[in-house]
């Protein structure tokens, strides 16, 4: 394998890894936004530690307000 081929293979592998990681972040965040609790997401993602799962969540203030409104619809 030439140096250029080795570099191209490394870039391709890195790109695939980044896409997969991005998909996991999107998956986790989407599940929580749709009402899945973090413990459900943890099990679905195969994490033994909840802290690992929390690194995949990207919630903003609007997500927190929406969750509050669902829990307490009467205001």
C-alpha positions in Angstrom: 0.0 0.0 0.0 1.4 3.4 -1.0 1.5 6.3 1.4 -1.3 8.0 -0.5 -3.5 4.9 -0.4 -2.8 4.6 3.4 -3.8 8.2 4.0 -6.9 7.8 1.8 -7.9 4.7 3.8 -7.4 6.5 7.1 -9.5 9.5 6.0 -12.3 7.2 4.8 -12.3 5.3 8.1 -12.3 8.5 10.1 -15.2 9.9 8.0 -17.3 6.7 8.5 -16.6 6.8 12.3 -17.7 10.5 12.5 -20.9 9.7 10.6 -21.7 6.8 12.9 -21.0 8.9 16.0 -23.2 11.7 14.6 -26.0 9.2 14.0 -25.7 7.9 17.6 -26.0 11.5 18.9 -29.0 12.2 16.7 -30.6 8.9 17.7 -30.2 9.5 21.4 -31.4 13.1 21.3 -34.4 12.2 19.1 -35.5 9.4 21.4 -35.4 11.7 24.4 -37.2 14.5 22.5 -40.0 12.0 21.7 -40.5 11.1 25.3 -38.1 8.2 25.8 -36.5 8.5 29.2 -32.7 8.5 29.5 -32.7 5.1 31.0 -34.5 3.7 28.0 -32.0 5.3 25.7 -29.2 3.9 27.9 -30.4 0.4 27.5 -31.1 0.8 23.7 -27.6 2.1 23.2 -26.0 -0.6 25.3 -24.4 1.7 27.9 -23.6 0.4 31.3 -23.1 3.9 32.7 -25.7 6.6 32.4 -22.9 9.2 32.2 -22.0 7.7 28.8 -25.5 8.1 27.5 -25.8 11.7 28.7 -22.8 12.6 26.5 -24.9 11.7 23.5 -27.8 14.0 24.4 -27.9 17.5 23.0 -30.8 19.2 24.6 -31.5 22.9 24.5 -33.7 25.1 26.8 -36.7 24.6 24.4 -36.4 20.8 25.0 -36.5 21.3 28.8 -39.5 23.7 28.6 -41.3 21.2 26.4 -40.7 18.4 28.8 -41.9 20.5 31.7 -45.1 21.4 29.8 -45.8 17.7 29.0 -45.3 16.9 32.7 -47.4 19.8 34.0 -49.9 20.7 31.2 -52.0 22.8 33.6 -49.2 25.3 33.9 
